[in-house]
Amino acid sequence: MRLARIGPIGAERPVAFVDDESYFDLSEHVSEIDEQFFASDGIERVRPLVEKGVAAGLCRPLAGERIGAPIARPHQIVCVGLNYVDHAAETGQAIPDEPILFSKSPNTLVGPNDDVRIPRRSTKTDWEVELGIVIGARASYLGSPIQAREHIAGWVVVNDVSERAFQMERGGQWLKGKSAETFNPAGPWLVTQDEVHDVLDLDMRLEVNGIRRQSGSTSKMIFDPFFIVYYVSQFLVLEPGDLINTGTPPGVGMGHQPSIWLRAGDIMTLEISQLGSQRQRVVGERRGGECHA
């Protein structure tokens, strides 16, 4: 299934997409796609409802409605750094022996086509197309990466937007460069595990203003998604609905010579095969209710 949330900000309703432009409304059956939904086996509960609704012709056209993030605000967003061999090479850093973990504020989460806002005093805002893991069941001290499969609800496209000066030049605390508002577009859908034959064979791309900046494949991951969930569970408890960003392939703005940074008016488009695409307009900082470049 491809689960999603559509509607105005703060008033999204749960749906299941049957193709790119039509959906079956789930709002009469579940209130939200959140911790309670996943913890109560929500995916399997709604699956027959979706199949029945599609068979009965009860699907609706998207008709320009806003698509929100496919999950309601998670308890936490955990991120993995330097998880692609070729991305580590472009940054001049060694391949890590263990996953590099950092966190991102949950209130960075926005819809896949929402605006991305450059933070105040930012000079180095950057892009990162990534595979996101949505946790489906509470995970603590998992016994193996194989066991981790039972704790994953599915996959999602994310853009791990980053401010490199805040991240690298302000004490080396990555949280500062990762947690500005709008810095985690996600979606358009949460694609359940059964829909993806091989999560380690997905093509990834990101363009800025129509120019290809990132091209990659999940096959280049150093630590695969199942190992990541297993590994993270040794250090903290993952709750249903939590999100893990698993790292980015090469081509980030910081990696170009000279570096390229986002500016107000830029358009980012990104896609992961089988998981959908995103499009974000970059806007300036907000001052007194207005945006400034």
Backbone as CSV, one residue per row, in Angstrom:
resi,resn,N_x,N_y,N_z,CA_x,CA_y,CA_z,C_x,C_y,C_z
1,MET,0.839,-1.204,0.000,0.000,0.000,0.000,0.869,1.247,0.000
2,ARG,0.237,2.336,-0.417,0.884,3.636,-0.374,0.012,4.547,0.494
3,LEU,0.394,4.661,1.747,-0.360,5.449,2.708,0.095,6.900,2.663
4,ALA,-0.849,7.812,2.863,-0.526,9.229,2.780,-1.486,10.022,3.648
5,ARG,-1.203,11.318,3.749,-2.079,12.252,4.458,-2.253,13.462,3.554
6,ILE,-3.489,13.852,3.291,-3.732,14.976,2.393,-4.626,15.997,3.074
7,GLY,-4.513,17.237,2.606,-5.330,18.306,3.152,-4.473,19.453,3.651
8,PRO,-5.110,20.536,4.120,-4.373,21.700,4.603,-3.485,21.362,5.797
9,ILE,-2.478,22.171,6.017,-1.578,21.981,7.164,-2.380,21.998,8.456
10,GLY,-2.209,20.959,9.255,-2.920,20.847,10.521,-4.277,20.195,10.409
11,ALA,-4.727,19.919,9.184,-6.035,19.290,8.993,-5.936,18.153,7.975
12,GLU,-4.801,17.481,7.940,-4.622,16.375,7.006,-5.494,15.187,7.406
13,ARG,-5.875,14.396,6.413,-6.646,13.187,6.682,-5.944,11.994,6.032
14,PRO,-6.071,10.808,6.625,-5.361,9.634,6.111,-6.026,9.058,4.869
15,VAL,-5.200,8.658,3.907,-5.692,8.059,2.667,-4.723,6.970,2.225
16,ALA,-5.159,6.179,1.252,-4.279,5.215,0.580,-4.342,5.507,-0.910
17,PHE,-3.211,5.795,-1.519,-3.179,6.070,-2.954,-3.241,4.764,-3.728
18,VAL,-4.027,4.771,-4.807,-4.122,3.591,-5.672,-3.336,3.798,-6.958
19,ASP,-3.095,5.059,-7.319,-2.152,5.430,-8.364,-1.695,6.842,-8.029
20,ASP,-0.962,7.478,-8.928,-0.373,8.768,-8.587,-1.400,9.870,-8.366
21,GLU,-2.600,9.719,-8.896,-3.558,10.817,-8.860,-4.911,10.456,-8.247
22,SER,-5.049,9.285,-7.641,-6.323,8.937,-7.015,-6.078,8.152,-5.730
23,TYR,-7.048,8.247,-4.825,-6.855,7.675,-3.499,-8.173,7.155,-2.938
24,PHE,-8.041,6.307,-1.934,-9.188,5.861,-1.140,-9.087,6.524,0.224
25,ASP,-10.137,7.211,0.618,-10.140,7.959,1.875,-10.301,7.007,3.063
26,LEU,-9.372,7.113,4.013,-9.399,6.245,5.199,-9.943,6.943,6.440
27,SER,-10.332,8.202,6.308,-10.643,8.991,7.497,-11.879,8.508,8.253
28,GLU,-12.731,7.715,7.605,-13.872,7.148,8.333,-13.483,5.910,9.129
29,HIS,-12.281,5.429,8.911,-11.848,4.185,9.544,-10.709,4.387,10.540
30,VAL,-9.831,5.341,10.272,-8.741,5.648,11.198,-8.629,7.161,11.308
31,SER,-8.211,7.627,12.476,-8.164,9.068,12.709,-6.868,9.696,12.223
32,GLU,-5.782,8.913,12.218,-4.485,9.485,11.881,-3.499,8.368,11.572
33,ILE,-2.450,8.692,10.846,-1.350,7.758,10.618,-0.240,8.165,11.573
34,ASP,-0.280,7.571,12.739,0.605,7.986,13.822,0.997,6.798,14.677
35,GLU,1.530,7.064,15.844,1.980,5.996,16.741,0.871,4.989,17.029
36,GLN,-0.316,5.482,17.363,-1.416,4.589,17.696,-1.803,3.726,16.494
37,PHE,-1.803,4.307,15.314,-2.136,3.565,14.103,-1.191,2.383,13.918
38,PHE,0.107,2.639,13.986,1.074,1.564,13.771,1.055,0.553,14.909
39,ALA,0.945,1.037,16.146,0.976,0.142,17.305,-0.228,-0.788,17.334
40,SER,-1.326,-0.404,16.704,-2.537,-1.230,16.690,-2.674,-2.023,15.387
41,ASP,-1.543,-2.259,14.718,-1.523,-3.043,13.484,-2.389,-2.399,12.407
42,GLY,-2.278,-1.061,12.331,-3.127,-0.306,11.424,-2.970,-0.671,9.964
43,ILE,-1.751,-0.992,9.544,-1.542,-1.317,8.130,-2.383,-2.519,7.723
44,GLU,-2.327,-3.567,8.520,-3.093,-4.766,8.170,-4.591,-4.565,8.374
45,ARG,-4.977,-3.686,9.294,-6.404,-3.425,9.498,-7.024,-2.720,8.302
46,VAL,-6.277,-1.787,7.700,-6.877,-1.022,6.606,-6.683,-1.691,5.243
47,ARG,-5.785,-2.649,5.151,-5.512,-3.260,3.853,-6.784,-3.817,3.194
48,PRO,-7.602,-4.632,3.902,-8.821,-5.138,3.252,-9.837,-4.040,2.956
49,LEU,-9.832,-2.981,3.751,-10.743,-1.866,3.492,-10.381,-1.179,2.179
50,VAL,-9.075,-1.005,1.960,-8.619,-0.372,0.730,-8.963,-1.258,-0.470
51,GLU,-8.689,-2.553,-0.347,-8.978,-3.473,-1.459,-10.470,-3.472,-1.797
52,LYS,-11.291,-3.477,-0.763,-12.732,-3.462,-0.984,-13.186,-2.146,-1.601
53,GLY,-12.636,-1.035,-1.121,-13.013,0.273,-1.648,-12.614,0.454,-3.102
54,VAL,-11.423,-0.039,-3.450,-10.969,0.054,-4.834,-11.875,-0.783,-5.734
55,ALA,-12.200,-2.005,-5.284,-13.061,-2.890,-6.073,-14.441,-2.279,-6.283
56,ALA,-14.896,-1.495,-5.299,-16.222,-0.878,-5.392,-16.199,0.470,-6.126
57,GLY,-15.027,0.892,-6.575,-14.924,2.148,-7.309,-15.088,3.376,-6.443
58,LEU,-14.639,3.299,-5.194,-14.821,4.408,-4.260,-13.614,5.340,-4.195
59,CYS,-12.748,5.280,-5.167,-11.562,6.135,-5.178,-11.920,7.546,-5.635
60,ARG,-11.129,8.501,-5.168,-11.355,9.900,-5.504,-10.121,10.473,-6.200
61,PRO,-10.297,11.449,-7.079,-9.144,12.103,-7.704,-8.472,13.065,-6.728
62,LEU,-7.156,13.155,-6.813,-6.423,14.076,-5.936,-6.821,15.518,-6.212
63,ALA,-6.963,15.873,-7.478,-7.504,17.181,-7.893,-6.812,18.356,-7.215
64,GLY,-5.492,18.285,-7.130,-4.734,19.429,-6.638,-4.678,19.595,-5.139
65,GLU,-5.233,18.662,-4.379,-5.153,18.777,-2.923,-3.703,18.675,-2.450
66,ARG,-3.407,19.384,-1.366,-2.059,19.324,-0.790,-1.797,17.940,-0.216
67,ILE,-0.579,17.445,-0.435,-0.127,16.199,0.189,0.763,16.562,1.366
68,GLY,0.402,16.089,2.540,1.222,16.322,3.716,2.255,15.224,3.909
69,ALA,3.029,15.323,4.970,3.923,14.227,5.322,3.074,12.987,5.567
70,PRO,3.546,11.795,5.168,2.701,10.604,5.278,2.532,10.079,6.696
71,ILE,3.284,10.610,7.632,3.106,10.246,9.044,2.927,11.527,9.846
72,ALA,2.105,11.447,10.887,1.970,12.571,11.795,3.265,12.711,12.589
73,ARG,3.443,13.829,13.259,4.724,14.116,13.897,5.227,12.942,14.743
74,PRO,6.398,12.409,14.405,6.940,11.278,15.161,7.544,11.732,16.490
75,HIS,7.789,10.758,17.373,8.506,11.075,18.605,9.889,11.615,18.296
76,GLN,10.530,11.030,17.297,11.903,11.412,16.998,12.227,11.135,15.530
77,ILE,13.164,11.920,15.029,13.768,11.667,13.724,15.242,11.394,13.986
78,VAL,15.645,10.176,13.722,17.038,9.766,13.881,17.671,9.737,12.495
79,CYS,18.889,10.229,12.380,19.552,10.314,11.086,20.893,9.595,11.121
80,VAL,21.294,9.105,9.950,22.576,8.432,9.785,23.434,9.263,8.847
81,GLY,24.655,9.557,9.259,25.561,10.343,8.442,26.583,9.469,7.729
82,LEU,27.050,9.946,6.583,28.117,9.282,5.817,27.817,7.802,5.600
83,ASN,26.624,7.502,5.083,26.223,6.106,4.919,26.313,5.623,3.475
84,TYR,26.940,6.411,2.605,27.158,5.977,1.222,28.647,6.064,0.927
85,VAL,29.174,5.021,0.344,30.604,4.974,0.052,31.029,6.179,-0.765
86,ASP,30.273,6.498,-1.817,30.662,7.577,-2.710,30.446,8.952,-2.096
87,HIS,29.506,9.087,-1.147,29.326,10.367,-0.465,30.467,10.608,0.520
88,ALA,30.895,9.560,1.234,32.041,9.703,2.134,33.264,10.162,1.346
89,ALA,33.433,9.603,0.149,34.588,9.966,-0.678,34.552,11.430,-1.082
90,GLU,33.365,11.952,-1.459,33.296,13.343,-1.918,33.538,14.327,-0.778
91,THR,33.286,13.908,0.470,33.537,14.788,1.612,34.949,14.623,2.160
92,GLY,35.695,13.664,1.627,37.061,13.444,2.068,37.165,12.773,3.423
93,GLN,36.112,12.071,3.835,36.115,11.431,5.146,36.163,9.911,5.003
94,ALA,36.696,9.284,6.030,36.842,7.830,6.021,35.481,7.160,6.158
95,ILE,35.374,5.964,5.590,34.161,5.177,5.757,34.037,4.795,7.233
96,PRO,32.916,5.100,7.869,32.790,4.831,9.307,32.717,3.343,9.622
97,ASP,33.249,2.982,10.793,33.183,1.589,11.253,31.804,1.240,11.803
98,GLU,31.109,2.241,12.331,29.752,2.082,12.844,28.918,3.250,12.327
99,PRO,27.604,3.085,12.284,26.763,4.204,11.839,26.976,5.459,12.681
100,ILE,27.065,6.590,11.999,27.131,7.886,12.670,25.701,8.362,12.874
101,LEU,25.306,8.557,14.117,23.924,8.910,14.429,23.827,10.349,14.919
102,PHE,22.767,11.016,14.511,22.425,12.320,15.053,20.913,12.458,14.973
103,SER,20.373,13.447,15.625,18.918,13.618,15.640,18.527,14.892,14.912
104,LYS,17.268,14.936,14.568,16.689,16.072,13.876,15.366,16.374,14.568
105,SER,15.054,17.624,14.779,13.826,17.958,15.490,12.599,17.454,14.742
106,PRO,11.661,16.783,15.430,10.462,16.275,14.743,9.620,17.357,14.075
107,ASN,9.707,18.603,14.565,8.883,19.642,13.947,9.476,20.187,12.655
108,THR,10.545,19.550,12.154,11.047,19.871,10.812,10.211,19.208,9.725
109,LEU,9.384,18.244,10.100,8.662,17.420,9.131,7.586,18.229,8.412
110,VAL,7.633,18.214,7.077,6.633,18.892,6.246,6.274,17.981,5.077
111,GLY,5.321,18.431,4.272,4.895,17.649,3.127,5.931,17.653,2.014
112,PRO,5.789,16.741,1.046,6.796,16.575,0.004,6.915,17.752,-0.956
113,ASN,5.851,18.554,-1.052,5.855,19.676,-1.992,5.724,21.017,-1.293
114,ASP,5.878,21.022,0.024,5.818,22.272,0.776,7.090,23.085,0.557
115,ASP,7.007,24.383,0.801,8.185,25.240,0.682,9.245,24.853,1.711
116,VAL,10.495,25.024,1.327,11.624,24.899,2.250,12.144,26.299,2.538
117,ARG,12.237,26.635,3.817,12.595,27.991,4.221,14.064,28.077,4.628
118,ILE,14.790,29.006,4.036,16.177,29.244,4.429,16.191,29.909,5.806
119,PRO,16.988,29.396,6.748,16.999,29.977,8.094,17.638,31.372,8.124
120,ARG,17.321,32.111,9.146,17.934,33.418,9.345,19.444,33.288,9.498
121,ARG,20.167,34.143,8.840,21.634,34.188,8.841,22.263,32.960,8.191
122,SER,21.510,32.243,7.408,22.061,31.091,6.701,22.879,31.540,5.492
123,THR,24.008,30.891,5.289,24.825,31.126,4.093,25.080,29.834,3.327
124,LYS,24.768,28.676,3.936,25.150,27.402,3.332,24.050,26.344,3.481
125,THR,22.848,26.648,3.004,21.759,25.675,3.059,21.917,24.683,1.906
126,ASP,21.772,23.398,2.214,22.127,22.313,1.302,20.973,21.318,1.211
127,TRP,21.063,20.427,0.249,20.037,19.413,-0.026,20.599,18.020,0.221
128,GLU,19.714,17.036,0.483,20.135,15.638,0.634,18.931,14.726,0.388
129,VAL,18.875,14.063,-0.761,17.823,13.072,-0.993,18.183,11.812,-0.208
130,GLU,17.206,11.243,0.492,17.479,10.091,1.337,16.287,9.131,1.376
131,LEU,16.604,7.880,1.648,15.596,6.873,1.976,15.245,7.015,3.448
132,GLY,13.949,7.116,3.742,13.495,7.155,5.119,12.858,5.831,5.527
133,ILE,13.119,5.429,6.757,12.500,4.230,7.346,11.444,4.687,8.337
134,VAL,10.229,4.171,8.206,9.184,4.435,9.197,9.059,3.206,10.085
135,ILE,9.169,3.422,11.382,9.093,2.325,12.346,7.639,1.925,12.556
136,GLY,7.384,0.619,12.527,6.021,0.129,12.662,5.702,-0.483,14.005
137,ALA,6.740,-0.875,14.757,6.532,-1.495,16.065,7.688,-1.115,16.970
138,ARG,7.412,-1.002,18.264,8.424,-0.577,19.233,9.657,-1.469,19.137
139,ALA,10.825,-0.844,19.092,12.072,-1.592,18.912,13.076,-1.192,19.984
140,SER,13.493,-2.165,20.775,14.493,-1.945,21.811,15.344,-3.194,21.946
141,TYR,16.644,-3.041,21.846,17.588,-4.157,21.958,17.199,-5.329,21.050
142,LEU,16.964,-5.021,19.783,16.640,-6.089,18.839,17.797,-7.081,18.757
143,GLY,17.467,-8.327,18.470,18.467,-9.378,18.488,19.295,-9.492,17.231
144,SER,18.780,-8.964,16.109,19.494,-9.113,14.845,18.874,-8.197,13.802
145,PRO,19.609,-7.921,12.707,19.011,-7.173,11.594,17.804,-7.883,10.987
146,ILE,17.805,-9.202,11.000,16.654,-9.940,10.481,15.415,-9.627,11.299
147,GLN,15.557,-9.566,12.608,14.427,-9.243,13.482,13.916,-7.830,13.210
148,ALA,14.817,-6.950,12.791,14.427,-5.559,12.527,13.350,-5.457,11.455
149,ARG,13.311,-6.397,10.520,12.314,-6.350,9.448,10.899,-6.309,10.009
150,GLU,10.678,-6.964,11.124,9.341,-7.027,11.721,8.939,-5.701,12.366
151,HIS,9.882,-4.779,12.478,9.619,-3.514,13.168,9.573,-2.330,12.205
152,ILE,9.578,-2.612,10.906,9.554,-1.554,9.898,8.193,-1.529,9.219
153,ALA,7.556,-0.351,9.217,6.270,-0.196,8.535,6.459,-0.027,7.040
154,GLY,7.515,0.680,6.644,7.743,0.909,5.226,8.760,1.990,4.987
155,TRP,8.749,2.501,3.741,9.791,3.395,3.259,9.191,4.695,2.757
156,VAL,10.005,5.746,2.782,9.522,7.055,2.359,10.691,7.862,1.809
157,VAL,10.407,8.729,0.842,11.407,9.676,0.348,11.519,10.830,1.340
158,VAL,12.738,11.221,1.673,12.944,12.402,2.518,14.028,13.287,1.908
159,ASN,13.947,14.559,2.210,14.987,15.522,1.864,15.551,16.045,3.179
160,ASP,16.736,15.581,3.526,17.374,15.968,4.789,18.087,17.307,4.582
161,VAL,17.303,18.373,4.499,17.862,19.702,4.270,18.788,20.066,5.431
162,SER,19.910,20.701,5.106,20.950,20.951,6.102,21.534,22.344,5.916
163,GLU,21.924,22.973,7.024,22.647,24.240,6.969,24.083,23.941,7.403
164,ARG,25.013,23.951,6.447,26.359,23.439,6.706,27.179,24.327,7.638
165,ALA,26.990,25.643,7.574,27.727,26.497,8.504,27.290,26.220,9.938
166,PHE,25.975,26.100,10.143,25.477,25.775,11.486,25.974,24.398,11.920
167,GLN,26.012,23.469,10.981,26.375,22.085,11.286,27.864,21.917,11.579
168,MET,28.698,22.539,10.757,30.136,22.279,10.809,30.947,23.358,11.520
169,GLU,30.449,24.580,11.522,31.267,25.702,11.978,30.793,26.318,13.289
170,ARG,29.807,25.723,13.903,29.266,26.258,15.158,29.397,25.236,16.277
171,GLY,30.611,24.681,16.416,30.881,23.737,17.493,30.728,22.288,17.098
172,GLY,30.480,22.040,15.811,30.389,20.656,15.363,29.171,19.912,15.867
173,GLN,28.111,20.625,16.185,26.884,19.988,16.676,25.876,19.933,15.534
174,TRP,25.720,18.747,14.966,24.934,18.605,13.751,23.476,19.005,13.945
175,LEU,22.949,18.820,15.146,21.552,19.176,15.413,21.257,20.601,14.975
176,LYS,22.205,21.512,15.168,21.992,22.923,14.835,21.806,23.135,13.338
177,GLY,22.475,22.312,12.544,22.378,22.478,11.107,21.274,21.674,10.459
178,LYS,20.548,20.904,11.252,19.555,19.981,10.696,18.120,20.298,11.093
179,SER,17.916,21.201,12.038,16.608,21.284,12.687,15.838,22.574,12.463
180,ALA,16.204,23.353,11.441,15.402,24.534,11.132,14.026,24.115,10.605
181,GLU,13.057,24.997,10.722,11.707,24.664,10.258,11.731,24.315,8.764
182,THR,10.931,23.354,8.398,10.748,22.849,7.015,11.921,22.010,6.521
183,PHE,12.856,21.634,7.386,14.083,20.962,6.949,13.937,19.449,6.778
184,ASN,12.706,18.920,6.758,12.554,17.479,6.505,11.285,17.189,5.690
185,PRO,11.236,17.622,4.427,10.129,17.178,3.579,10.098,15.660,3.483
186,ALA,8.898,15.074,3.551,8.755,13.617,3.496,7.528,13.257,2.678
187,GLY,7.635,12.148,1.953,6.515,11.687,1.144,6.873,11.657,-0.327
188,PRO,5.902,11.463,-1.185,4.460,11.659,-0.963,3.753,10.553,-0.185
189,TRP,4.347,9.346,-0.162,3.664,8.220,0.449,4.587,7.496,1.409
190,LEU,3.977,6.774,2.325,4.646,5.694,3.043,4.354,4.422,2.250
191,VAL,5.383,3.846,1.659,5.219,2.637,0.856,5.536,1.430,1.730
192,THR,4.578,0.554,1.916,4.770,-0.585,2.814,5.792,-1.567,2.242
193,GLN,6.392,-2.347,3.140,7.501,-3.220,2.756,7.144,-4.160,1.600
194,ASP,5.925,-4.668,1.608,5.554,-5.649,0.586,5.520,-5.077,-0.823
195,GLU,5.490,-3.752,-0.953,5.430,-3.117,-2.267,6.812,-2.957,-2.905
196,VAL,7.876,-3.127,-2.113,9.229,-2.890,-2.603,9.982,-4.216,-2.607
197,HIS,10.330,-4.681,-3.795,10.982,-5.995,-3.917,12.351,-5.999,-3.267
198,ASP,13.158,-4.965,-3.516,14.520,-4.917,-2.980,14.852,-3.479,-2.622
199,VAL,14.831,-3.174,-1.335,15.082,-1.804,-0.891,16.530,-1.389,-1.136
200,LEU,17.395,-2.347,-1.413,18.796,-2.037,-1.709,19.068,-1.992,-3.212
201,ASP,18.036,-1.716,-3.981,18.205,-1.557,-5.422,17.270,-0.462,-5.927
202,LEU,17.303,0.692,-5.258,16.443,1.813,-5.614,17.294,2.965,-6.130
203,ASP,16.932,3.503,-7.283,17.635,4.653,-7.841,17.181,5.932,-7.143
204,MET,18.113,6.856,-6.962,17.857,8.114,-6.274,18.353,9.269,-7.142
205,ARG,17.602,10.368,-7.137,18.065,11.538,-7.879,17.553,12.802,-7.213
206,LEU,18.289,13.892,-7.427,17.847,15.216,-6.975,18.338,16.245,-7.979
207,GLU,17.451,17.165,-8.355,17.787,18.250,-9.259,17.494,19.582,-8.583
208,VAL,18.286,20.583,-8.907,18.030,21.954,-8.473,17.906,22.799,-9.725
209,ASN,16.752,23.419,-9.885,16.470,24.240,-11.065,16.696,23.459,-12.360
210,GLY,16.316,22.183,-12.341,16.397,21.353,-13.528,17.771,20.773,-13.811
211,ILE,18.758,21.058,-12.981,20.119,20.536,-13.159,20.337,19.379,-12.190
212,ARG,20.716,18.227,-12.721,20.936,17.063,-11.874,22.125,17.316,-10.941
213,ARG,21.877,17.179,-9.652,22.923,17.360,-8.653,23.279,16.056,-7.941
214,GLN,22.283,15.219,-7.706,22.551,13.945,-7.047,22.014,12.798,-7.891
215,SER,22.833,11.791,-8.057,22.426,10.533,-8.671,23.032,9.428,-7.825
216,GLY,22.229,8.465,-7.445,22.761,7.411,-6.595,21.851,6.209,-6.550
217,SER,22.241,5.275,-5.726,21.473,4.045,-5.551,21.623,3.582,-4.117
218,THR,20.541,3.044,-3.578,20.619,2.488,-2.224,21.572,1.299,-2.154
219,SER,21.977,0.765,-3.294,22.951,-0.329,-3.304,24.303,0.116,-2.778
220,LYS,24.546,1.423,-2.715,25.825,1.960,-2.258,25.837,2.240,-0.759
221,MET,24.760,1.859,-0.066,24.730,2.066,1.383,25.840,1.259,2.069
222,ILE,26.454,1.869,3.071,27.435,1.155,3.887,26.710,0.257,4.884
223,PHE,25.701,0.808,5.536,24.883,0.060,6.502,23.456,0.016,5.967
224,ASP,22.919,-1.188,5.766,21.595,-1.302,5.158,20.497,-0.956,6.170
225,PRO,19.274,-0.704,5.701,18.206,-0.255,6.603,17.912,-1.207,7.754
226,PHE,18.021,-2.504,7.524,17.707,-3.469,8.578,18.780,-3.448,9.662
227,PHE,20.029,-3.324,9.238,21.106,-3.196,10.227,20.961,-1.895,11.000
228,ILE,20.571,-0.813,10.315,20.422,0.477,10.992,19.389,0.401,12.105
229,VAL,18.218,-0.186,11.815,17.183,-0.288,12.852,17.682,-1.143,14.015
230,TYR,18.295,-2.258,13.695,18.888,-3.111,14.738,19.897,-2.321,15.564
231,TYR,20.794,-1.612,14.895,21.874,-0.887,15.571,21.307,0.228,16.460
232,VAL,20.410,1.039,15.907,19.847,2.147,16.676,19.142,1.631,17.921
233,SER,18.493,0.472,17.812,17.728,-0.063,18.947,18.619,-0.458,20.123
234,GLN,19.925,-0.543,19.912,20.837,-0.859,21.006,21.118,0.360,21.887
235,PHE,20.756,1.551,21.394,21.098,2.779,22.099,19.892,3.578,22.560
236,LEU,18.753,3.381,21.888,17.547,4.107,22.269,16.332,3.295,21.821
237,VAL,15.188,3.657,22.361,13.949,2.963,22.021,13.296,3.662,20.837
238,LEU,13.028,2.897,19.807,12.305,3.398,18.645,10.815,3.116,18.835
239,GLU,10.008,4.151,18.698,8.565,4.018,18.890,7.865,3.915,17.533
240,PRO,6.672,3.316,17.493,5.913,3.270,16.239,5.696,4.670,15.677
241,GLY,5.943,4.803,14.388,5.793,6.097,13.741,7.056,6.934,13.712
242,ASP,8.125,6.486,14.385,9.394,7.209,14.324,9.979,7.110,12.914
243,LEU,10.834,8.064,12.590,11.438,8.153,11.263,12.950,8.085,11.379
244,ILE,13.564,7.302,10.502,15.023,7.262,10.407,15.417,7.680,8.995
245,ASN,16.234,8.715,8.882,16.820,9.122,7.608,18.154,8.398,7.455
246,THR,18.346,7.698,6.344,19.439,6.728,6.271,20.686,7.209,5.545
247,GLY,20.792,8.494,5.232,21.986,9.000,4.581,21.759,9.307,3.109
248,THR,22.711,10.011,2.526,22.531,10.542,1.170,23.663,10.123,0.244
249,PRO,23.372,9.960,-1.046,24.416,9.682,-2.031,25.207,10.950,-2.356
250,PRO,26.226,10.857,-3.231,27.042,12.029,-3.541,26.261,13.078,-4.329
251,GLY,26.836,14.288,-4.354,26.256,15.372,-5.128,25.631,16.472,-4.294
252,VAL,25.822,16.434,-2.967,25.296,17.519,-2.143,26.028,18.805,-2.502
253,GLY,25.400,19.930,-2.172,25.997,21.214,-2.521,27.388,21.392,-1.953
254,MET,27.586,20.923,-0.729,28.877,21.027,-0.071,29.965,20.281,-0.831
255,GLY,29.591,19.226,-1.575,30.562,18.393,-2.252,31.013,18.911,-3.603
256,HIS,30.329,19.939,-4.136,30.728,20.490,-5.424,31.932,21.422,-5.258
257,GLN,32.679,21.594,-6.343,33.823,22.497,-6.360,33.629,23.564,-7.432
258,PRO,33.317,24.824,-7.055,33.082,25.276,-5.690,31.718,24.815,-5.170
259,SER,31.526,24.959,-3.871,30.262,24.544,-3.265,29.095,25.345,-3.834
260,ILE,27.931,24.708,-3.864,26.705,25.342,-4.352,25.701,25.337,-3.204
261,TRP,25.107,26.491,-2.940,24.154,26.581,-1.836,22.790,27.031,-2.349
262,LEU,21.753,26.627,-1.644,20.394,26.992,-2.031,20.133,28.475,-1.781
263,ARG,19.343,29.050,-2.675,18.937,30.451,-2.552,17.423,30.539,-2.764
264,ALA,16.833,31.589,-2.230,15.396,31.798,-2.416,15.063,31.807,-3.903
265,GLY,14.009,31.084,-4.268,13.595,30.971,-5.650,14.023,29.686,-6.308
266,ASP,14.988,28.980,-5.722,15.410,27.689,-6.275,14.280,26.665,-6.168
267,ILE,14.290,25.707,-7.069,13.323,24.615,-7.071,14.090,23.293,-6.968
268,MET,13.782,22.507,-5.949,14.356,21.173,-5.800,13.334,20.136,-6.230
269,THR,13.761,19.182,-7.034,12.924,18.031,-7.366,13.736,16.777,-7.053
270,LEU,13.124,15.818,-6.413,13.839,14.613,-6.015,12.932,13.409,-6.095
271,GLU,13.544,12.237,-6.254,12.775,11.017,-6.474,13.596,9.804,-6.059
272,ILE,12.911,8.802,-5.533,13.478,7.478,-5.345,12.548,6.502,-6.050
273,SER,13.112,5.653,-6.882,12.282,4.731,-7.652,11.392,3.913,-6.728
274,GLN,10.157,3.730,-7.140,9.098,3.003,-6.436,8.516,3.763,-5.237
275,LEU,9.157,4.852,-4.832,8.700,5.553,-3.627,8.107,6.927,-3.908
276,GLY,8.197,7.412,-5.156,7.572,8.677,-5.486,8.552,9.829,-5.580
277,SER,8.011,11.012,-5.845,8.839,12.200,-6.079,8.343,13.376,-5.249
278,GLN,9.227,14.367,-5.110,8.934,15.582,-4.364,9.328,16.796,-5.201
279,ARG,8.753,17.945,-4.848,9.141,19.221,-5.460,8.986,20.319,-4.424
280,GLN,10.089,21.003,-4.123,10.034,22.088,-3.143,10.574,23.388,-3.706
281,ARG,9.875,24.454,-3.399,10.365,25.802,-3.697,11.105,26.318,-2.477
282,VAL,12.250,26.920,-2.693,13.036,27.483,-1.600,12.613,28.932,-1.396
283,VAL,12.301,29.279,-0.153,11.887,30.649,0.162,12.828,31.222,1.206
284,GLY,12.815,32.548,1.325,13.693,33.226,2.265,13.182,33.137,3.695
285,GLU,13.970,33.677,4.593,13.610,33.647,6.010,12.347,34.458,6.256
286,ARG,11.672,34.116,7.367,10.421,34.794,7.705,10.714,35.917,8.710
287,ARG,10.227,37.107,8.412,10.353,38.229,9.346,9.019,38.932,9.396
288,GLY,8.446,38.978,10.552,7.183,39.693,10.718,6.100,39.199,9.801
289,GLY,6.066,37.844,9.554,5.038,37.263,8.718,5.350,37.293,7.237
290,GLU,6.514,37.896,6.867,6.881,37.956,5.471,8.170,37.172,5.239
291,CYS,8.410,36.793,3.993,9.608,36.055,3.627,10.626,37.032,3.038
292,HIS,11.896,36.844,3.363,12.964,37.686,2.853,14.080,36.801,2.325
293,ALA,14.621,37.173,1.197,15.718,36.407,0.608,17.004,36.597,1.406
